[in-house]
């Protein structure tokens, strides 16, 4: 897991604990990265099954 992926994972995890899914603007502000690199990192986390999105409950699931 790269530093950016680890950072995004922790941000999503910590915000999700309080039933608050981070927006793209939240992630851009907290990481200082652009939207394309954030999307790529999230896709990598999903492809490695570190993160999954529960469509019914509209929340992230963690490994």
Residue pairs with C-beta under 8 A, 6 or more apart in sequence:
1 9
1 45
1 48
1 50
2 41
2 44
4 31
4 33
4 37
4 38
4 41
5 41
5 44
5 45
5 50
7 30
7 31
8 27
8 31
8 38
8 41
8 42
8 45
9 45
9 50
9 51
9 62
11 22
11 26
11 27
11 30
11 31
12 21
12 22
12 51
12 60
13 60
13 62
15 21
15 22
15 26
16 59
16 60
16 62
19 59
21 58
21 59
21 60
22 30
24 35
24 38
27 33
27 38
28 34
28 35
28 38
31 38
42 51
45 51
46 52
46 53
49 63
50 62
50 63
51 60
51 61
51 62
51 63
52 60
52 61
53 59
53 60
53 61
54 60
54 61
